[in-house]
Amino acid sequence: MKYQIGGFSLNQKDEVTFSLEVGKDKEVLFYASEELIKNFDTAVFEQAQNVALLEGVMSPVIVMPDAHSGYGAPIGTVFASDANNGIVSPGAIGYDINCGMRLIRTNLKWAEITRYIERLVNLLYQYVPAGVGKKGIIKFSKADLKQITSKGAYFMVQKGFGLKEDLDFIEDKGVIGGGEIEAVSETAQQRGLVQLGTLGSGNHYLEIQRVTEIIDKKTAYEWGITEKDQVVVMFHCGSRGLGHQVCSDYVRLFLKHNQFGLPDKQLAATPIKSSWGQNYLAAMAAAANFAFANRQLITYQIRRAFEKVLGIGSQKLGMKVVYDVAHNIGKFEEHVIPGTNQKRQLFIHRKGATRAFVDQPVIIGGSMESGSYLLKGSTGAMQKSFGSTCHGSGRVMSRSRAKKLIQGAKLLKKMKQKGIYVKSASLSGLAEEAGMAYKDINLVVEAVTKAGLSTPVAVFKPIGNVKG
Amino acid sequence: MPQTNWQIIEDKSLADVAVKVEGRDYKELLENVALAFKELMVTGELDNLKWINVEIEAESIEELIMKLVEFWILIKDTKNRLPVTVKIAKIKFPFKDGVKIKTGVIKKDKIKGVDIKALSWHNLKVEKVKGSYQVELVFDV
């Protein structure tokens, strides 16, 4: 069946798969329901087409159901290039390198902490600085930064900011090999050093949540999610100014030495084996390690806040890391090219998409009003999407429109009435993140489930929220 | 004072902020880029301005805008100050000879709006339309 959306002709392959032909031999596969794809902003199709047109990008380019327009590649894009002869595009990995999610479980019940929620959220807001340009509480030296960028979360655990076992529940055990501070500019280092341990702003948040539904009981139990109303902590942040500057520096460098016909300057790319490509990979790994270390430090601060408010040790509270996943990253992985039986060593770009290897936990953050999901990776993802799934609910409304339609103060009051205590650095920032600015997360999860990319394990709703 | 001439482009780059900026010449264009940067991040009256001098080399007006915005972001993230205005005595092509720019900064505790973390190259092209220079900027926030 053919669909015309925003001047693009799509071919519907099944209930949740749409194909866009690009040129003679490439296609973009959109995994989304009819309802979701009809509401994609038109720029998603244009930007996805631009990615497919980029030299060295293999077919198919994958677009997730939570996709929305960005710059260069849409947020919610996965694509591969050959690991040896392919390209790397910093802009198609994103500014916030290793922006990701971490989920921490507790053995607390909702009823046990209801009266502590305001104190907990207020102390978390103090311990994990959020908002524009906030600096970290725990100071680190430039010598520390060198180690952070090569050792990631392991460095923080070595310094006492976490448990050794935390590392077992982080993608790549919290460190990506090859991170080199020498590949990171002085400007990027300066921006990052003062921001360690901070949440940031925009769509970054820290939530105390309760389990509202367990869908896959066996898996949930294995991951320590045992019953409804169990309290968990979920947060979303990345590599802060360091990652942003790494991306800016290398996009500019690649543009200066551009060898390709670029459909969008933000997609500037270089051969992966070139010296510039290798330098970017070293800088990207450094930024990814910074992000893993940042989330580890924030975990330490979350444990401290719970200990202080409840007067019980975090070990006794059962505060263990369920998992930590990146959703803006580039990785060398072996995959079957979708639609073929051909297995190859590839370089996978994930921008607003999560790795979803078989049985791997996948954390999907929703809007602060709608709640979030824990999913499990599946074989379908390995066959159809280079081992990837969605990353969130995805925006349907621009920040500026949301601010026009929603008043932050009213939203704050509404959230309180719904039993969600919010501490936000900015009321206008809060308005930008209102539930109506996002897609229905249930539809997004339903689409990736039907497409076989991952399966739902548990659902969480917020009870307390720290917002940048 | 520059003629205030910038506006948000609605419903573009949903997760970020896209703006269109105009100026009668390069100098005014840069002044209005500074104005957009300021008004996206700060509300209310500004006082106690301090000035920081910078000289930027660039091969194009687009690169000049990019380097200037990156300089402002560095100040915001590391110096506890927020750039809010610029003074440019003269601006002459080619920019590789260096453009001297004075940036007015305020204390960062006045920040109320969005946090600009990067300027993307997406659609970053200065064009002359009906006698004025126009550029579309997509800020990562």
Interface residues (C-beta under 8 A of the other chain):
Chain A: D41 A43 H68 S69 G70 Y71 G72 I75 G91 Y95 D96 G131 V132 G133 T187 Q190 R191 V194 Q195 G200 S201 G202 N203 G241 H244 Q245 C247 S248 V251 R252 L255 D264 K265 Q266 A268 R395 V396 M397 S398 R399 S400 R401 S426 S428 G429 E432 G468
Chain B: I8 E10 D11 K12 S13 L14 A15 D16 V17 M41 E63 M66 E70 I73 L74 K76 D77 T78 N80 L82 K108 I111 K112 G113 V114 D115 K117 A118 L119 S120 W121 H122 N123 L124 V138 D140 V141
